[in-house]
Amino acid sequence: MSSSTDFFRILIFPFNAQDMPEEARGPAVRSAVVEATGETGASGYPCYSGEGVQADIDPKTRAVEAITVDGAELDDGWTARIAPPTRPGNTPENTPSDPGAG
């Protein structure tokens, strides 16, 4: 059985959440399920990878500490967030891509 920190769904937004209230931000323009690689990233946090995304994530706070998308860093203003936890029993294959779904 997978632990809740074995994978995360990362949501990529094209503007900074600090500059716009969450309810006005709109949907993510990309999402990716990333799985633990067993390695530690340059930031010192566990590394997760999948679907063209590599991220260092603090599993306790669910903060994305470092990220590359298709091998490149995000441009200024873009943000990456972890999707809210899903119902028990969800796996990467049946986890909704829409954070409001389910």
C-alpha positions as CSV (number, residue, x, y, z in Angstrom):
1,M,0.0,0.0,0.0
2,S,1.3,3.5,-0.9
3,S,1.9,6.1,1.7
4,S,0.3,9.5,1.1
5,T,3.8,11.0,0.6
6,D,4.7,8.4,-2.2
7,F,3.1,10.7,-4.7
8,F,1.6,14.2,-5.1
9,R,-0.4,15.9,-7.8
10,I,1.3,19.2,-8.6
11,L,-0.8,22.1,-10.0
12,I,1.0,24.8,-12.1
13,F,-0.6,28.3,-12.2
14,P,0.5,31.1,-14.5
15,F,0.5,33.9,-11.9
16,N,1.5,34.4,-8.4
17,A,-1.1,33.4,-5.8
18,Q,0.1,36.3,-3.6
19,D,-1.0,38.7,-6.2
20,M,-4.5,37.3,-6.7
21,P,-7.0,35.8,-4.3
22,E,-7.3,32.0,-4.7
23,E,-11.0,32.1,-5.6
24,A,-10.1,34.5,-8.6
25,R,-7.0,32.5,-9.7
26,G,-8.8,30.1,-12.0
27,P,-7.8,26.6,-12.8
28,A,-4.3,25.2,-13.1
29,V,-2.9,25.2,-16.6
30,R,-1.0,22.0,-16.1
31,S,-0.9,19.2,-13.5
32,A,1.4,16.3,-13.0
33,V,1.5,13.3,-10.7
34,V,5.0,13.0,-9.3
35,E,6.3,10.0,-7.4
36,A,9.0,9.8,-4.8
37,T,12.4,9.0,-6.4
38,G,14.1,8.0,-3.1
39,E,16.7,10.7,-3.6
40,T,17.1,14.1,-1.9
41,G,17.0,17.1,-4.1
42,A,19.3,20.1,-4.1
43,S,17.0,21.9,-1.7
44,G,17.5,19.1,0.9
45,Y,13.9,17.9,0.6
46,P,12.8,14.6,-1.0
47,C,12.8,14.5,-4.8
48,Y,9.6,13.6,-6.8
49,S,9.4,13.1,-10.5
50,G,6.8,12.3,-13.2
51,E,5.1,13.6,-16.3
52,G,8.0,15.9,-17.2
53,V,8.1,17.5,-13.7
54,Q,10.8,17.1,-11.1
55,A,10.2,18.7,-7.7
56,D,11.6,18.8,-4.3
57,I,8.7,18.7,-1.9
58,D,8.5,19.0,1.9
59,P,6.0,16.2,2.6
60,K,5.2,17.6,6.1
61,T,4.1,21.1,4.9
62,R,3.3,20.0,1.3
63,A,5.3,22.9,0.0
64,V,7.0,22.8,-3.4
65,E,10.6,23.8,-2.5
66,A,12.1,23.5,-6.0
67,I,10.7,22.6,-9.4
68,T,11.5,22.1,-13.1
69,V,8.9,21.5,-15.8
70,D,10.2,19.8,-19.0
71,G,13.7,20.5,-17.8
72,A,13.2,24.3,-17.2
73,E,12.6,26.4,-14.2
74,L,9.2,28.1,-14.0
75,D,9.2,31.7,-15.2
76,D,8.7,34.6,-12.7
77,G,5.1,34.8,-11.6
78,W,4.3,31.1,-12.2
79,T,3.6,29.0,-9.1
80,A,3.4,25.4,-8.3
81,R,1.1,24.0,-5.6
82,I,0.2,20.6,-4.3
83,A,-3.4,19.6,-5.0
84,P,-5.5,19.0,-1.9
85,P,-5.4,15.5,-0.5
86,T,-7.9,13.1,-2.0
87,R,-10.2,10.5,-0.5
88,P,-8.6,7.4,1.0
89,G,-7.9,4.7,-1.6
90,N,-7.2,7.1,-4.4
91,T,-4.1,6.3,-6.5
92,P,-2.3,8.4,-9.1
93,E,-4.4,6.7,-11.7
94,N,-7.8,7.7,-10.2
95,T,-6.9,10.9,-8.5
96,P,-8.9,13.7,-10.0
97,S,-6.9,16.2,-12.1
98,D,-9.3,19.0,-11.1
99,P,-8.7,19.9,-7.5
100,G,-12.4,20.7,-7.1
101,A,-13.5,17.3,-8.4
102,G,-14.2,14.3,-6.3
